[in-house]
Amino acid sequence: MQEMQSKTKLFRLLALFGNLALLSWIALWQLSLSPHPHISSTTLAIAWAVPLLLPLPGILAGKPYTHAWANFVLMLYFLHGFTILYVDGGERWLALVELALTTTAFLGNILYARARGQELGMKLKRLSKVEKEEKERFESE
């Protein structure tokens, strides 16, 4: 496997920090900082952690594709953070931390996926080129 450039390593560390810190923050939030009064805090912590655990093996392995699609999972945490920020004055600071960590993970994931993908020669074709190839294939049949 090709050696990582220092810039790519920095992006990987940013992604790892963001993803692992967000996972820890969510668990801490649900278990002790602001547990739900009517639902088991353990159940909620597990429910909030599961989506972040799904891409974790690929993130830990440094797979660029997993870093890229993990950002779709992070959208749930962006939405949650912005919703809490808007509706719950008592948990605004918790939501701000969640948004900061989610943003860190998002940026780290996208920057790492792009840099590492380029290093490994994993390139997506431009949409116009794909459309042209499909049109040529369709017309030749």
N, C-alpha and C positions, 0 to 999 in steps of 0.2 A: 504494500500500500504506500502511496505517495506521502512524503513528510509534510506536515502542516506548517504553513508560514506563521510567523509570530502574530500577525494581525488576525489570522484565523483562530489561533489559540486564544487570543484575547476575547474574540467573539464567542468562542465555546465556553470560556469561563463565565462570561456575562450571562449566557443562556443557562448554564448549569446553576449559577447563583440564583437567577430569577425564578427558575422552575422549582428548585428545591426550597428556596425561601418562601415562595408562595404556598407550596404544600405545607410547610411548617406553620406559616402564619394562619392558614385556614384551620388547621387542626387546633392551634393555640386559641384562636378566636372562638371556635365552637365549644371547645372543652373547658376553657377557664376564663377567658376575658369577658365574654358575653354569652353565656349558655342560654339556650331557649328555655323559657319558663315551663312549657307544657310538653316538650318533646325531648326524648333522651339526647343529651349532648353527645354521647358516644355515637349514637346512630347518625346524628346530623354531621358529625365530624367525618365519619366514614363515607357518608353520602357525598359530601363536598370534596373529599379526597380522591374518590374513585376516578373521576374524569382525568385528574392530573396524574394518576398512576398508570393509566393506559399507555401513554406515549413514553413513560419514563425509561423502560428498558432500551428503547431506540435512542433516546436522548443521552443516556449514560454511555451507550456504545458509540455515540458521535455520528449517527446516520443523518446525513443532510435532509433526506426526504422526510424522516420522522420529525425533525426540527420544524420543517416547513408546515406539515399538516397539524402539528401540535398547536399552532396558532389558532386553528379553528376551535380547539378546546378552550383556549384562553379567552375567546369571545364571551363565554359564559361568565367568567370572572370579571371581565370588563362591564358587562351588563349588570351583574350583581353589585359591583362597586358603585357604579353610577346611580343605580336605583337606591341603594342605601344612602348614598350621599344626598340624594334629593328628598327622600321621605323620612329619614330617621336622624334627627339632630343629635341624639345621644350616642350614635355609633358612627358619626361622621369621620372621626379620626381613624377608626378601624377601616372604614371604606377607603380613606386616603392612602393608608399603608397598602391595602389590597391593590388599589389602582397603580401605585408606584411599583410594586413588585410585579404586577401583571405587565405593565409597560416595559419593565426591565427584561422580563422573560420574552415578551413579544419581540422586542428589538434584538435581543441576543439570538433568538431563534432565527429570525429572518436574515440577520447579517451573517450568522454562521452558515446557514443553509446556502446562501448565495456564494460566499467566499469558498467554502469547501466544495460545493458543486462545481465551481469553476476550476478549482485545483484538480478535481478528479475527471474533468471533461464531461460532466453531466450537464448537457445544455438542452433547454427546451427550444423547439423551433418557434419562430415567429408565426403568429396566427395567419398572416397573409401568405406565408410560404406553405403552411399546412393546407389552407384553402385552395391554393394554386395546385398543389399536388393532388388533392382530392378531385378537383375539377378535371384535371388532365386524366386521372384514372377513370373517372366516370364517363368522360367523353370517348375514351379509347375502347370502352366495352361495347 
